[in-house]
Amino acid sequence: MTNQEILAQFGPREAMEYDVVVVGGGPGGLATAIRIKQLAAKTGKEVSVVVLEKGSEPGAHILSGAIMDPIAMNELFPDWKAMGAPLNQPVTDDAMVFLGEQGSIRTPNFLLPGCFQNHGNYIVSLGAVTAWMAQQAENLGVEIFPGFAAAEVLYNDDGSVKGVATGNMGVGKDGEPGENFQIGMELLGKYTVFAEGARGHLGKQLIAKFNLDEGCDPQTYGLGIKELWEIDPARHQPGFVLHTAGWPMESSTYGGAFLYHLEDNKVALGFITGLDYANPYLSPFEEFQRWKTHPNIRYYFENAKGEVNAKRLAYGARAITAGGLMSLPKTVFPGGALVGCDAGFLNVSRIKGSHAAIKTGMLAAEAAFEAIVAGRQHDELAAYPEAFEKSWLYTELNKSRNFKAWFKKGLSVGTLMNGIEQFVLRGNIPWTLHRDKPDHAYLKPAAECQPIVYPKPDGKLTFDRLSSVFISNTNHEEQQPAHLTLKDASVPVSINLALYDGPEARYCPAGVYEYVKNADNTDRLQINAQNCVHCKTCDIKDPTQNIVWVTPEGGGGPNYAGM
């Protein structure tokens, strides 16, 4: 049954009205809700706010490196330290290392541009920070609905955003309501703020409907894959931050890696691959596993005898926005706004987005609160983008606007030119680079590329996809329709397999896609939707843009711990 047919038979949906509806319970969405409630308390106003979070609890779907610049947290909660915010491990040392296959070169710290310096920042579990923020929001009177995925944007007759509807529960694989069927509900607001993270399902629709990206460079993304380990105390350096570039990536492919030493002998490590790569044989997951075998990296997982004695605790993956200021769409439309990575505020030169998400959430909140107090609703919150352009965040993003674009000219040129822009010119850049096509358009036919042979995992330091997904605690209700949909079921075999040798099986970090043989020896694409960690890579990188990621039942997906 279509959604319209379900509504006709089981509707109407229950509706709940609020002053502000926030879609997404990450740092950006929670900062929006918190700031509105702070302003309401300060002025003695009653403003109702609800936050919808598709994860089983706030923080369950949050994945980031993460080093947090506390600048925005200082503004939101000046006394966050006394309040117990889990920013526990200050950065003690930075290292930027260029890797060759065996050797390495470390950049002297005095030559590091400001974007690579982390003095005053904290190594955090962003999931833990998010859970803490959710508790503060509830203390202020924010209603949070975890396990409820916003699946549909609702519009008023004049075209303005009216709110959202949550997905139906208990629909079977055949699309028919099952015995445990529950129809979704409508959350209606005077304003609706979308904070879904990178490549947000509804944010993507809103950008298209309102032409918010008109005149902007196409957004570009990276895939971040992360693991959390417990290592030998003898190899642990609390607060040490290591970033690497170079091997195992070819110089023409944008990418880099990190290894952050948290407290309690834990390290967070990850690998970021620019999704504008050209070779369909490239596998971001295998590149990450191979990176761990470099002597400079392997060292942290071994004992003095050279034996791997560390323990892998968690795994996850998530796309990040990397286009910066030049790819930033208009952030407001009648009835709502985009904040955080749903719009693309991450600063890729610093590999940081949480401070930007919190700041933009606060700015959107201030604009929405002002409008509601003035008796307005469903119009454009013009004060939000105006405030952004006057903020420290705009200044920060403007200084790094060319960072990713330079690397399209190779690692050497990218490193040199970013060094000139950031170290010599201090971000006062007299030129602007542009890009003219989206990530999926860069993929070359397999016949033009060299296959990449990756080593087999050893099960100690390097692993396969399925054992990795297992420790992400990913789970979906198996009887629901697949949330990874195809516009045309014939395209994967007729185009993706025939022309690009099936890149889905390599770019997905969770083993969702695999080509299998039918009984008559023909090929078909099998979609293992239950493995999906909601990274959105397929929605971004599919060369024919035939794969569309839609919202699964609320509560499904990963349940990250300590990430």
C-alpha positions in Angstrom: 0.0 0.0 0.0 1.1 3.5 -0.7 1.3 6.0 2.2 -1.7 7.8 0.7 -3.7 4.5 0.7 -2.7 3.8 4.3 -3.8 7.3 5.3 -7.1 6.8 3.6 -7.7 3.5 5.4 -6.2 4.2 8.8 -6.1 8.0 9.1 -6.3 10.7 10.0 -3.1 10.8 12.0 -3.0 12.2 15.5 -1.5 15.7 15.5 0.4 17.4 18.2 1.1 21.2 18.0 4.2 23.0 19.3 5.8 26.3 18.8 9.0 24.7 17.5 9.5 21.2 16.1 13.2 20.1 15.9 14.1 17.1 13.7 17.2 15.5 14.9 18.5 15.1 18.5 22.2 15.7 17.8 24.2 18.7 19.0 22.6 21.1 16.5 19.0 20.1 17.2 19.5 20.0 20.9 21.3 23.4 20.9 18.3 24.8 19.1 15.9 23.4 21.7 18.0 24.4 24.6 18.5 28.0 23.5 14.8 28.5 22.9 14.0 27.3 26.4 16.8 29.5 27.9 15.4 32.6 26.2 11.9 31.7 27.2 13.0 31.3 30.9 14.9 34.5 30.8 12.0 36.5 29.5 9.2 34.7 31.3 7.6 33.4 28.1 6.0 30.0 27.4 7.4 28.4 24.2 6.9 24.7 23.6 9.6 22.7 21.9 9.8 19.1 20.8 12.8 17.1 19.5 12.4 14.0 17.3 15.3 11.6 17.3 15.3 8.5 15.1 17.9 6.7 17.2 16.8 4.6 20.2 18.1 7.3 22.5 19.9 10.6 22.1 23.5 9.9 21.0 22.8 6.4 19.6 23.4 7.5 16.0 26.0 10.1 16.8 29.4 9.4 15.2 32.3 11.8 15.1 36.1 11.8 15.7 35.9 13.9 17.8 37.8 16.9 18.9 35.5 19.6 20.2 36.3 23.2 20.1 34.3 24.5 23.2 33.7 27.9 21.8 30.0 27.3 21.1 29.5 25.3 24.3 30.9 28.2 26.2 28.2 30.3 24.8 25.4 27.8 25.3 26.5 26.7 28.8 29.1 29.1 30.3 29.4 26.8 33.3 29.4 23.5 31.4 32.4 22.2 33.4 30.6 22.6 36.7 27.5 21.1 35.2 29.4 17.9 34.4 29.6 18.1 30.6 31.7 15.1 29.5 34.6 17.2 28.0 37.2 15.4 30.1 40.4 15.1 28.0 42.1 18.3 26.9 44.4 18.0 23.9 48.0 17.9 25.1 49.9 17.6 21.8 49.3 17.7 18.0 51.1 15.8 15.3 50.6 16.1 11.5 52.4 13.2 9.7 52.7 12.4 6.0 53.0 8.7 5.5 54.9 6.8 2.9 54.4 3.0 2.6 56.9 2.4 5.4 58.3 5.7 6.5 56.8 9.1 7.5 57.6 12.8 7.9 56.2 14.8 10.8 55.5 18.5 10.2 57.2 20.6 13.0 54.5 21.9 15.3 55.6 25.5 14.7 54.8 25.2 11.0 51.3 23.9 11.6 48.5 26.3 10.4 46.0 27.3 13.0 43.4 24.9 11.6 45.6 22.0 12.6 46.3 23.3 16.1 44.1 22.0 18.9 45.3 23.7 22.0 42.3 24.5 24.2 40.2 21.8 22.5 38.9 18.5 24.0 38.9 14.9 22.8 35.4 13.7 23.4 32.8 11.0 22.8 30.3 13.1 20.9 27.6 10.5 21.7 28.3 11.1 25.4 28.2 14.9 24.9 24.9 14.5 23.0 23.3 12.4 25.8 24.4 15.0 28.3 22.9 17.8 26.2 19.6 15.9 25.9 19.5 15.7 29.7 20.0 19.5 30.0 17.3 20.0 27.4 14.8 17.9 29.3 15.7 19.8 32.5 14.6 22.9 30.7 11.3 21.5 29.6 12.1 20.3 26.1 10.1 17.2 25.1 12.3 14.6 23.4 10.8 11.7 21.5 13.6 9.1 20.9 12.8 6.2 18.5 10.6 8.4 16.3 11.9 9.1 12.8 10.6 12.1 10.9 9.6 10.6 7.6 7.7 13.3 5.8 7.6 17.1 5.5 4.1 18.5 5.9 3.1 21.7 4.1 0.5 24.4 4.5 -1.8 25.4 1.6 0.5 28.3 0.8 3.5 26.0 0.5 5.2 26.9 3.8 6.4 24.1 6.1 3.8 23.0 8.6 5.7 20.3 10.4 6.6 16.7 9.9 5.0 13.3 10.2 6.7 10.3 11.8 7.0 7.0 9.9 4.4 4.3 10.2 5.4 1.3 12.4 4.6 -2.3 11.8 4.5 -2.2 8.0 5.6 -5.5 6.4 8.1 -6.1 3.6 5.2 -6.3 1.2 4.1 -2.8 2.2 1.0 -3.9 3.9 0.1 -3.0 7.5 0.8 -5.9 9.9 -0.9 -7.0 13.1 1.3 -4.5 15.1 0.7 -1.6 12.7 0.7 1.9 14.1 0.1 4.9 11.9 2.6 7.8 12.2 1.7 11.0 14.0 2.0 14.7 12.9 4.2 17.1 14.8 3.1 20.6 13.8 5.0 23.8 14.6 5.1 27.5 13.9 8.6 26.7 12.8 10.4 23.5 12.1 14.1 23.2 12.4 15.9 20.4 10.6 19.1 19.1 12.2 19.4 15.6 10.7 23.2 15.6 10.0 25.0 15.2 6.7 22.7 14.4 3.7 19.6 14.6 5.8 16.7 12.7 4.2 14.2 15.6 4.7 16.8 18.3 4.3 17.7 17.0 0.9 14.0 17.2 -0.1 13.7 20.8 1.2 16.8 21.9 -0.6 15.4 20.6 -3.8 11.8 21.9 -3.2 12.8 25.5 -2.4 15.9 25.6 -4.7 18.0 26.4 -1.6 21.3 25.5 -3.4 20.7 27.8 -6.4 24.0 29.6 -7.1 26.0 27.3 -4.8 28.8 24.9 -5.6 27.6 21.3 -5.5 27.9 19.9 -1.9 30.8 17.5 -1.5 31.2 14.8 1.1 33.7 12.5 2.9 33.0 9.1 4.4 34.4 8.9 7.9 34.9 5.4 9.3 35.8 5.1 13.0 36.9 2.5 15.5 37.3 2.7 19.3 40.1 0.7 20.9 41.5 0.0 24.3 45.3 -0.1 24.1 48.3 -1.0 26.3 48.8 1.7 28.9 52.5 1.8 27.9 51.5 3.0 24.5 48.8 5.4 25.6 49.4 9.2 25.7 46.3 11.0 27.1 45.4 14.0 25.0 47.7 13.2 22.1 46.2 14.0 18.6 47.7 12.4 15.5 46.5 13.3 12.0 48.0 11.6 8.9 47.9 12.2 5.1 49.3 10.2 2.2 49.6 6.4 2.3 47.6 4.3 1.6 45.7 6.8 -0.6 46.9 7.8 -4.0 47.9 11.4 -4.1 45.0 12.2 -6.5 42.4 11.0 -3.9 41.4 13.3 -1.0 41.6 11.6 2.4 43.3 11.4 5.7 43.2 9.7 9.1 43.3 10.4 12.8 44.2 8.8 16.0 43.0 10.5 19.2 44.1 9.4 22.7 41.1 9.7 25.1 41.2 9.0 28.8 41.2 5.4 30.3 43.7 3.9 27.8 41.2 4.4 24.9 42.0 5.7 21.4 39.6 6.8 18.7 40.9 6.2 15.2 39.4 6.8 11.9 39.8 7.3 8.2 38.1 9.9 6.0 37.8 9.3 2.2 36.6 12.1 -0.1 33.6 10.8 -1.9 34.7 12.6 -5.1 37.2 9.8 -5.8 37.4 8.4 -9.3 38.4 4.8 -9.1 35.4 2.5 -8.6 37.7 -0.2 -7.2 38.6 2.0 -4.2 37.1 0.7 -0.9 37.2 3.3 1.9 36.7 0.5 4.4 39.7 -1.5 3.2 41.8 1.7 2.9 41.2 2.2 6.6 42.1 -1.3 7.6 45.3 -1.1 5.5 46.2 2.3 7.1 46.3 0.6 10.5 49.1 -1.7 9.3 51.6 1.2 8.8 54.4 0.9 11.3 53.7 4.4 12.8 50.0 3.4 13.4 50.5 -0.3 14.3 52.8 0.7 17.1 49.9 1.9 19.3 48.2 -1.5 19.1 51.2 -3.6 20.0 53.2 -4.5 23.0 57.0 -4.3 23.3 57.3 -7.7 21.5 55.4 -6.5 18.5 52.3 -8.5 19.3 48.8 -6.9 18.9 47.5 -6.7 22.4 44.8 -4.0 22.0 41.1 -4.6 22.0 38.6 -3.2 19.5 35.5 -1.9 21.3 33.3 -0.3 18.7 32.9 0.5 15.0 30.9 3.0 12.9 30.7 5.1 9.8 29.1 8.3 8.7 29.3 10.7 5.8 30.4 14.3 6.6 29.8 17.4 4.6 33.0 18.9 3.1 32.0 21.7 0.7 32.1 24.4 3.3 31.0 28.0 2.7 30.8 27.7 -1.1 28.4 24.8 -1.0 26.3 26.2 1.8 22.6 26.4 0.7 20.2 29.1 1.8 19.4 28.0 5.3 15.8 29.3 5.7 12.5 28.8 3.9 8.9 29.5 4.7 8.3 27.8 8.0 11.7 26.4 8.8 15.5 26.3 8.8 18.4 24.0 8.3 21.2 23.8 11.0 24.4 22.0 11.5 25.5 19.4 8.9 22.0 19.2 7.4 23.0 22.5 5.8 26.8 21.7 5.6 28.4 23.9 8.2 31.3 21.5 9.1 34.8 23.0 8.7 36.6 20.3 6.8 40.0 22.0 7.3 39.7 21.5 11.1 37.7 18.2 10.8 35.2 19.8 13.2 31.5 20.3 13.0 30.0 20.0 16.5 30.9 23.6 17.4 29.3 24.7 14.2 26.2 22.6 14.8 25.8 24.1 18.3 26.3 27.7 17.1 23.9 27.5 14.1 21.3 25.8 16.3 21.6 28.7 18.7 21.3 31.3 15.9 18.3 29.6 14.5 16.8 29.4 18.0 17.2 33.0 18.6 15.6 33.9 15.3 12.6 31.5 15.9 12.1 32.8 19.5 12.1 36.4 18.3 9.5 35.5 15.6 7.2 33.6 18.0 7.2 36.3 20.6 6.3 38.8 17.8 3.3 36.6 16.9 4.8 35.4 13.6 4.7 31.9 12.2 5.5 29.9 9.0 7.5 32.7 7.4 11.2 32.9 6.7 13.5 33.4 9.7 15.8 35.9 7.9 17.4 36.9 11.1 19.2 33.5 11.3 21.4 33.8 8.1 21.9 37.5 8.8 23.3 36.6 12.3 25.4 33.8 10.8 27.1 36.2 8.4 28.1 38.4 11.4 29.3 35.5 13.5 32.7 34.0 14.3 31.6 30.9 12.5 31.3 32.7 9.2 34.7 34.2 9.6 36.1 30.7 10.4 34.5 29.0 7.4 35.4 31.9 5.1 39.1 31.4 5.9 39.0 27.8 4.9 36.7 28.0 1.9 39.3 26.6 -0.6 40.6 23.8 1.6 39.0 20.8 -0.1 39.1 22.3 -3.6 42.9 22.5 -3.6 43.2 18.8 -3.0 41.5 18.1 -6.4 44.9 19.1 -7.8 46.7 16.4 -5.7 48.2 16.0 -2.3 51.3 18.0 -2.9 49.6 21.0 -4.5 46.8 20.8 -1.9 49.2 20.8 1.0 51.4 23.6 -0.4 48.5 25.9 -1.3 46.6 25.4 2.0 49.9 26.0 3.8 50.2 29.3 1.9 46.6 30.3 2.6 46.4 29.3 6.2 50.0 29.8 7.5 51.3 32.6 5.3 48.1 34.5 4.5 46.5 33.6 7.8 43.2 32.9 6.0 43.1 36.3 4.3 42.6 34.8 0.9 42.1 37.0 -2.2 40.8 34.2 -4.4 38.0 31.6 -4.3 38.0 28.2 -5.9 34.8 26.6 -7.2 33.7 23.1 -8.1 31.1 22.3 -10.7 29.9 18.8 -10.3 28.7 16.5 -7.4 30.7 13.6 -6.0 29.0 10.8 -7.9 29.9 12.4 -11.2 33.6 11.9 -10.6 33.5 8.1 -10.8 35.2 6.7 -13.9 34.3 3.5 -15.8 36.1 0.5 -14.4 37.8 -0.1 -17.8 39.7 3.2 -17.3 40.9 2.3 -13.8 43.4 -0.1 -12.1 41.9 -2.7 -9.7 43.1 -2.4 -6.1 44.1 -5.6 -4.3 43.6 -5.3 -0.6 45.2 -7.6 2.0 42.9 -10.0 3.8 42.0 -9.1 7.4 43.9 -10.8 10.2 41.2 -10.6 12.8 43.5 -8.9 15.3 44.3 -5.5 13.9 42.3 -5.6 10.6 38.8 -6.9 10.2 36.0 -7.5 7.7 32.8 -5.6 7.3 30.4 -8.0 9.0 32.4 -8.4 12.2 32.7 -4.6 12.3 28.9 -4.0 11.8 28.3 -6.5 14.6 30.1 -4.3 17.2 28.2 -1.2 16.0 25.1 -2.8 17.6 23.1 -2.3 14.4 19.6 -3.7 14.3 16.5 -3.1 12.2 13.1 -4.7 12.4 13.6 -7.3 9.7 10.0 -7.4 8.4 9.8 -3.7 7.5 10.3 -2.6 3.8 13.9 -2.0 2.9 14.8 1.7 3.6 17.4 1.5 0.8 15.3 1.9 -2.3 15.9 1.9 -6.1 14.3 4.2 -8.6 14.9 1.5 -11.3 15.6 -2.0 -10.2 17.4 -2.8 -13.6 20.0 -0.1 -13.2 22.4 -1.8 -10.8 23.1 -4.6 -13.2 22.7 -2.9 -16.5 24.8 0.2 -15.6 26.6 0.0 -12.2 27.9 -3.6 -12.7 28.4 -3.4 -16.4 30.2 0.0 -16.5 31.6 0.5 -13.0 32.0 -3.2 -11.8 29.5 -2.8 -9.0 31.0 0.0 -6.8 28.2 -0.4 -4.2 29.9 -3.5 -2.8 33.1 -1.5 -2.2 32.0 2.0 -1.1 29.5 0.8 1.5 31.3 0.3 4.9 28.6 -2.1 6.2 28.2 -4.9 3.6 24.7 -3.7 2.6 25.2 -4.2 -1.1 26.5 -7.4 -2.8 26.1 -8.8 -6.3 24.9 -12.4 -6.4 24.1 -14.9 -9.1 20.6 -16.1 -9.9 19.8 -19.7 -10.7 20.2 -18.9 -14.4 23.7 -17.4 -13.8 22.5 -13.8 -14.3 23.4 -11.1 -11.7 21.3 -9.2 -9.3 22.0 -6.7 -6.6 21.2 -8.0 -3.1 20.4 -5.3 -0.5 21.1 -6.3 3.1 19.3 -3.4 4.6 19.5 -4.8 8.2 23.3 -4.0 8.1 22.9 -0.3 7.3 24.6 2.0 9.8 22.9 5.1 8.2 26.1 6.6 6.8 24.3 7.8 3.6 27.3 7.0 1.4 25.1 5.1 -1.1 22.7 8.0 -1.4 25.7 10.2 -2.2 28.1 8.1 -4.3 25.8 5.9 -6.5 26.9 6.9 -10.0 23.4 6.9 -11.4 21.8 8.4 -8.3 19.4 5.4 -8.4 19.7 4.6 -4.8 17.5 6.6 -2.4 18.0 6.3 1.3 14.6 6.7 3.1 13.8 6.7 6.8 13.5 3.2 8.4 11.3 2.6 11.4 12.4 4.7 14.4 14.8 3.1 16.8 16.5 1.1 14.0 20.1 1.4 13.0 23.3 1.5 15.1 23.4 1.9 18.8 26.9 3.4 19.3 28.5 3.2 22.7 31.4 5.5 23.6 31.6 6.9 20.0 
